[in-house]
Amino acid sequence: MKILAISGSLRKDSYNTALLKAMKALAPENIEITFFDELGSIPLFNPDIDPNTVVSVIAFKNSLAETDGLFLSSPEYAHGISGVLKNALDWLVSGEEFVDMPVAIFNTSPRASHALDSLYEIVRTMSGNIIDSACITVPLLGSNLTGEGIVEDHVMSESIQSAINAFYVGTVDVNN
């Protein structure tokens, strides 16, 4: 199984990115997690522009089309998801790449409920298939943990492995 992981943060030391890196490290051998880390290169969404003419959007759509599922993690900014993540998702609205795509949503702060709710709404509206049993909150805010530190934390790594397994099982159940 191939999973595309997208952090909604452009920060170098982002907890959302650290969580996804920990997921990659903890994934079993039958699950390959790759990152799309070019959100910052995607231009502002404009419905007058054909997405098939924008190199970064084409790369994003191709990355998505080559995967079996999607992991999303976004910080909360002003009670919403990050602008770069929303912008990237807006570029997918007119295509078929996202329709019925299995998605797991992750949160790194129990206080960030507005962004989390918003991301659920956006993914459902875009016809993504949220695997609820795989969606978790890993309380990283203020922890100063890196991906490696998350992996070393027994409680967090166990929760992450359970989420990855739930995603795999949920995806297999949906496709059968």
N, C-alpha and C positions, 0 to 999 in steps of 0.2 A: 504494500500500500504506500502511495506517495501522498504526502501532505504538504501543502504550502502554508508557511507561517508568516503572518504579517503583524508587525508591531506598529501601532499607531503613533509611536513616538520617534522623533528624530534625534532625541538626546543620546549622547554617547553612553551615559551611565543609566539608561532607562531601566526601571524595574520591569516594564512590559517586555522589553527585549531580553533582559536577563531571564525572565520566566520562560520565554520561548526557547532560549538557548539551553536552559535546564531540561526542557521537554525533549529537545533533540538528543541530549546526552542520555536521557533516561528511556528513550524509546527502544522497544525490543527490535531485534534484527529484521523482522518482517515489515517494519514501518520506517520509511525514510522521510525525514522532515527536512525541507529546504526552506530558505528564507527568501522573501521578496523584500529587499531592503532599498529599493529605489523609489519609495513614495515621494521623496523630495524632488525627483526629476520629472514627475508627472505634472503637466501644466494645469492651470486652473480650468475646471470643466466649463465648456461652452458648447451648448447643443448645436450651434451653427458649424462646428468643426467636425469633420468626419473622423471618428476615432481610428479608422483604418489608414489615416495619413499621419498619425503621430507615433513616432518610433517608440517612445516610452510607454505609451498606452498599448501598442501592439505587443511589446515585450511583456507587459503586465497580463494582458489577455492570454497570450501564449503560455505563460507560466501557470495561469489558472487552468487552462484547458488541458494541461499535461498532468494534472493532479487528480487524486481521488477524493480529496477533502481539503478543508481550509481551517486553520487555527487563527483566530483574531484576538488581539489584546490591545486595548487602548487606554490611555490615561483619560482622566476627566478634566476638561478645561471649561470653566464657566457653565457647569452643569450639562456638558455635552461631550461627544467624542472629539478627538482631535480633528482639526480641519484637514490635515493631509490624508487621514484615513477616509473621512467623508468624501473628500474630493476624488480619491481613487475609486471608491465604490460608485460614485455618480457616473464615472466613465463606463461602468459595466451595465448600467441600466438598459441601454438599447440592445445589448447583445444577449446571446444564449449561454455564455460561459458560466454564468452564476446560477441559472435556473436549476433548482433541485440539488445544488451543490451541498453536500454534507458540511456543516459548519459547527465548530465548537468555539465558544466565547469565553475568554478568561479575563479576570479582574485581579488587580494587584492591591486594591485598597477597599476594605469593607465600607468605607465612607463614600466611595465613588458610585453610588447607586444610580444617579441620573444618567451618567454616560453608559452604564451597563444597560439600563432600560432602553435608552436611545438606540444602542447598537442592536439589541434584540429586535426592536421595531423596524429598523432599517433593513436588517437581514430578512426578516419575515416579509416585508413589503417587496423586497427584491426576489422573492420566491426561493430563498435559501432554505435548506432543510437543517434546522438547528437540532443537534443531538443533545438534548437537555441533560442527559445523564453524564455527559462529558464536560459540561460547563462548570467551572469551579472558580472560587475566589481564593487566592493565595495571599495572605496578609504580609506584603513586603514593605509597605509604606514605613519609612523610618528605620528599616532594618539594615541598610547599607550592604545587603547581600548582592553578590554577583551571581551569575549562572552557576559557577562552581560551588559557591556557598549554599545555594539552594539545593543542589544535588547532594551536598554533604549533610543537609538537615534531614534527618530520618522522617519526621512527620510530614514535611513538605514534599519530599521526594516520593513518599508512599502515596500521598494524595494525587500527585502529578501522574504517577504510573497508573493509578486507578482511573484517572480521567482519560488517559491515552487508551487504555484497554476498553473503557466504556465507549469511546469513540469508534474504535475498531469493531466492537460487537454491534453497536448501533448502526454503523454503516453496512455491515454484512447483513443484518436483519432487514434493512431498508431495501437492499439490492436483491433480496431473495423473495 
